Amino acid sequence: MIADYHRLLEDPSMALASATALAEGQRERRLVFGDRPLCVSLRPNLVTKGTYENVRRASETLYGALVRLERALLEEEDLRRELDLDPEEERLALADPGFLASSPSSRLDGFVGGGVIRYVEYNAESPAGMAYNDELTAVFESLPVVVAFRRRWRMRSVPARRQQLAAMLRAHGSRLPAKPAIAIVDWRGLPTLTEFEMFQRYFEEQGLRAVICTPEDLELRRDRLYASGERVHIVYRRVLTSELLAKREVANALVGAYLKGAAIVVNSFRAKLLHKKMSLALLSDDRYEGLYTPAQRAAIAKHVPWTRKVREGHATYRGKSVDLAALAMRERERMVLKPNDEYGGKGVVLGWTVDAHEWEQAFMTALTASYVIQERIDVPREAFPVLLENVHFLDLAVDLDPYLFWGKVHGNLCRLSSSALLNVTAGTGSVVPTFIVEGRN
């Protein structure tokens, strides 16, 4: 399948025409992250129908386990303490969001090896990339190499942007006016502005009003929320809770509207419970296995790597009680340290990329902050045709990050990187669209 695609690019005229179409398509659609093109690969991520179905089942089963975990976190203060929430985060998490699912849209980030996906993070708060992915898919649909490949293979894409809108409308329920207004809220000057503009155009094409604004642009008047002077009914919240609460003087309108039910905020502030990296530790720690069904426990064992909170004392590892610090030092090349509440790869330390002294210092820092330690998983690498001055085939790490909407998988994000850390925000990644290959024509 992939070999067939690559053979098509051996024709210099095909490669040149496809490279030109990719560059022009991204320029026309403003597919950039900051000042960088979003995609530098001439091949999309090609996934078999069977693999996609396996990913779907695993993701939806784990989502069910996360729902159970969230319920327990809401009920048990001692368990909630494991998350290291600050008081305001906890107050907002305990407030009723006005709809059932705290994260109507979310994303599990993982890697597929041997047909099995393993998840390393859960983005419960503000999963990005949906509009980028849909627009990039449209560009790839027009590439001569993709057109030629489709003569030989049946394949399809799975749009995610419309599912995001449907998830927000469902959260609002029957209370919407005839033409509801959506505020897309984040800070000014971010490299993701182009994606916000894509969402704005899409919402307006669907007959809704949409405004891109910052938290400072919001105003709560007589239990109604206004964005840049316009009444809004739904907040598409892209600003992260921790960053918002760090600027309390500008957080008041959004927080007040949330608590008063003046607007539906998606995702809710309750999403913070599972957005913490500790959520995977609470899934994989056998002390909490009673929270989950047998099927969920089997899925956790298969798809979630060993993850624990960094602390002094003992933890279970492969069925045995071990001193956590001693284990971390002994198994450095098998371990990753992650801040409990960061994004974009910030603060992540990969044990196999640093020496023993650096690792020890990182672990000591983690003991004084809020971190998790996670067992390394194998990151698959594939050859991708990359646009440099010419087309070069590079061996790149590739992930697969399914989006979930009200617990059901619809599409995914895929990133490529030459480094061990796959993250576009960190400046080391490229996005490619995913196509599900269903068989030969």
N, C-alpha and C positions, 0 to 999 in steps of 0.2 A: 504493500500500500504506500508507505512512505518512500520506498525505493522508486516506485512508479512516478511519484510526484517529483523527486529529485532528478530523474532521468529527463523529464520534460524541460528542466532548467539547463540541461546540457546544451540545448540549442541557444546560441548566443543571442539571436534575435528575440526569442521567447523571454529570455532572462532580462534583456534590456527593456523590452516593451512592458514587462511586468514591473520592473523597478521604477520605470517612469510613471506608470499608473499608480503605484503605491505612493510615490512622492507627491504627485499631483493631487491624488485623492485626499491624503492627509492635510495637505496645504489648504485645499478647498473647504474641508470640514473642520479645520483648526484642531486637528488631532495632535495636540502638543501637551506636554507636561512642563509648565514653565516655558522655557525656550527650546526644549528638546522634542524631536518627533517621538510620538508614543511608540511607534513600531519600527524596527530596523530589520525585521525578518521577512523574507519572501514566502515563507511557508507558515500556514496556520498550525495550530495544535490539532492533530488528527487523532480522534479517539474512536475506538470501535463501539458499536451499539452495546455490546456485552459489558465492556468496561464502564460505560456511562451508566448503565443500569445498576451495576454493582455499586458504583459511587452513590447513586441515588438512594439505594436501599440503606447503605451504611449511614449516610448523612441524615436521613429521616429517622432512623432508629436512634442515633445519638441525639438528635434534636429532642426526641421524646424523653431521653434520660436527662437532658439539660432542663427540660420543663419540670421534671420531678425534683431536680436539684434546686431550682429556683423556688419552688414551693416550700422546700425544707428551709432554705435560707430566710424566707419571709417569716417562717414560724419559729425558728430557733436562733436566739441571740448568740449563743456560744458558737454555733456554726458560722453565723454571719461575721463573727469576729475574725475568723480565718482570712477574710478578704481584705482586711486592713482598710476599710472604708473610713473616710473622715466623717465627722458628725453631719455635715450638710449633705454629703452623698447618701448617707444612710437615711436621713429624713426624707429626701426626695425618692429614694428607692422604695420606701414604705408607703408613700402616698399612692392613692389609686390613680392609675393613668387614664382611666375612662374607657378602657377596652381590655380584652382578655390577654392577648399576647404582649409581653413587654417589648419584644423585638419582632414586629410584623415582617421585617426584612433583616436577614443576617447572612453571614458568610463563614464557612468553615475553610480554613487554609490547610492544604495537605499536599502529599506527594504520593504518586502511584508507582509501586514497584511490584513486579510479578503479578499484576492484575489486582493488587490489594492497595487501597488508599489508607494512609496514616495521617492523622490530623495533628498539627502542632499548635494551632491557635484557633480561637473562636472570636470572630468580630461580631459582637452582639449590638454594638452601639451605633455605628454609622458606616456600614459597608460601602465602599466606593467602587467606581469603575464600571458600573452598569451601562451608563450612556456612552462612555468611551468605547466599551466593548461592542455595543450595538452599531455605532457609527463605523468602527473599524471593520466589523463584519461586512457592512455594505460596501466598503472600499474593496475588500478582498473578493467579494462576489464579482467585481468587474475586472479583476486581474486576468490577463490572457492565460496564465498558467493554471489558474483555478477553473476557468471555463474549459480548458483542454482536459484537465483532470476529471471534471464532472462528466465528460463523455465516456469515461471508463468506470467511474465509481459513483454510486448514489450517496449523497451526503446532505446534511441539513444543519442549520444553526438553531439555537434556542434563545430568542430575544429575552432580555431581562427588564428593560426599562418599563415596558407596559405592566409588568408584574409589580414593580415598585409603586406605580400609580394605583393599581388595583388594591394593593395592600394598604395604602394610605386611605383610600376611599372606604374600604371595609372597616378600618379602625374608626372612622368617623361615623359609620352607620347611617341611620336614616335622618340625621339632623342637618344634612347639607342643604344649602339653598340651591336654586336652579343653576347658578353659575358660581361655584365656590372659588375662593382665592387661596393660593398656596404661597407661602413664604419659604424660600430656600435660604437657610440661615447659616452663615459661617463668617469667618473673619475676612477682612479686606486684604487684597494683595496676595492671595494664595495661588499656587500653580494649578490648582484644580478649578479655577474660575471657568475655563472653557467647558468643563463638564457641567457645571451649573447652568451655563448658557444653553447647552444641549438639552438639559432637562426642562429649562424654561420654555424653549421652542416646542418641545414635545407636549408639555402640559397645555400650552395654548392651542396647539393643533387638535387636541382632544376636547377643546371647548371650555377650558378652565382659564382663570386668570392666574398669572404667576409673577412674583417679584423676587429678585435676588437682593438680599440685604444682610446687614450685620446685626449682631445683638444690640448695638447702639441705636440702630434704626427702628427698633421695636418700641411700642408705647402701649401701655395698658390703661384704657379709659372706660370707666363704668362697666367693668367686666367684659370688655371687648378688646381684642388685640389688633393693633394697627402696625403695618410695616411701611415706612416712608409715607405715612399718611393714609394708606389704603387698608380697609378692614380685611383681615385674613382669617380663615377658618381652620386651615391646616398648616402646621409648621413641618417642613421637611428638614429635620435637624441634622445638619452636617457638622456643626460645632460640637466638639467633645465636652463632656461634662466637666472633666478636670480643668480644662482650659477656660471654660466659661466661669466656673466658680472661683478661679484665680483672679477674676476681674469682677468682683462682687458689685461694683458700682454700675456695671452695664448688664449684669445678669438679672436684675430685679424684674424687668418687664416679662421676659420669657419664663422665668421661674414662677412669677406671680400668675401669669396666664395659665401655666400648667396646673398649678395647685387649685386655681379657681375653676378650671374647666372652660376657660374663655376661648381656648383653641385646642385642637387635638395635636399633640406633639409626637411625631414618629421619627425615630424610635423614641420610646419613653425614657425618662430618667431612671426607671427601674431596670433598664437594660444594663446599667452599670454593674449589677450583681454578677452577671455572667460574662461581661466584657473583661473583667479582671482575669489575668493569666491564671490565677488560682482556680478558676472554674475547671480547668483540665486536671489540676491536682486533686480536686474534690471528686472528679470522675474516676481517676485511676487509683486513688488511695483505697486499699481494701478495708479500711476502718469504716467507710461509708457505703459499702456495697449493698447494704440492706435497703438503701434508698431506691434501688433500681430493679427492674424485672429481670428474670433470667436471660431473656433475649437481649436486653440492654447491657447486662453485664458481659455477655459474650461479645457484643459489638465493641464495648469499651476495651476489652482485653485485646481484641484484634486490631482496632483502628486508632487507639490512643496510646502514645508512648508513656512510659513511666514518668511521672511528674510529681514533684513535691515542693512544698514551701521551704525556702532556705531558713533554717533555724538551728540552734544548737540542740544536740541530743540525737536520739535514734529515730530511724524510719525503717519501714519494710522495703526490701529490695530483693526481687526474685524469691519471695517467700521467706526471707530471713530478716531478722532485726539487725541493723547495722548502724554504726555511728555515721551520721550524715556527712560530717566534715571529712572523716577518714575516707569514706566512699568517694566523695568528690575529688579528693587529692589522688586517690589510687586510680580512679577511672576518668581522669581528666579528658582523655581523647575520645571518650564516649559521651560527654556531657555538654550541655548548653546552659548558660545563665541568662535569665530574662527578667527585666523589671516587671513587676506585677501590673503596672498601669502606664505603659508607654506604647508608642506605635512607630511605624516607619523604620523599624530596626534599631531605634535608639537604645543604647545601653546593653544590647545583646552581645554576649561574649561566647564565642565558639571555642571550646576547650582545645580542639585539635589545631587551632590556628595561632595559639599563643604558647609561650613556654611555661614551665612549671611555676616560676616565680610570679609571672603576670597573672596566671590562673589563681594562685593563692591570694594575691592581693585583691583580685576581683571577687573572690569568694568572701574574703573578710569584709569588703565593702557591702556585699549582698547581705551579710549578717546584720549590718547596722541599718539596713533599709528594708524595702519590701520587694522580694525577689522570689522567683521559682527556679528550680533546677530541673532540667528535662533530659531524658536520655536521647542521644543522637539517633536519628533514623537515616537510612540510606536515601540520598537525594538522587533521583534518576537524572541522567544526562543524555541528551540526544543531539544529533547533528542537525543544525539549522542553517539555511542559506542566508547569510547576513550581508546587508549592504554596507560596504566600506567604500573604497574607491571603485571596487568591482565587487562581484558576488563571491563571498568566501564561505565555505562550510566550516562552522565552528561548533565545537562540542560544548553545549550549554546546559546548565541545570534548568529544570522545568517543573513548575508546580501545577496543581489543579485545585481550584478553590470554588466549590459549588455555592451558589446563592440559594437561600431558602426563603420562601415567602409563606408566612403562616405555617411553617414546618414542612413545606413541599419544595423540592428542588426544581428550579427553572434556570438553566444556564449556569455558567461559571466564568470566573476570571482565570486567565493563564498568564504567567510571567516567566520570562527567560532571564538568565543571568550567567555571566562568566564567573562570578564570585560565589562563595558558599551561602551568602545572604541574598535571598530574592526579595527585593523591595524596590519599587519604582521611586518611592519617596526618598529612599536612601541614595538614589542616584546610580544604582547598579543594575537596574532592570529594564526590560522592554516588554510591552504587552503584545500578545498575539491573540486573535480570536480563535475560538474552538469550533470545530465542525465535527459532527457525529457521522461517522462513515458506516453506512448500513449494508454495504455489499457491492459487488460488481454489477455493472449494467449488462 
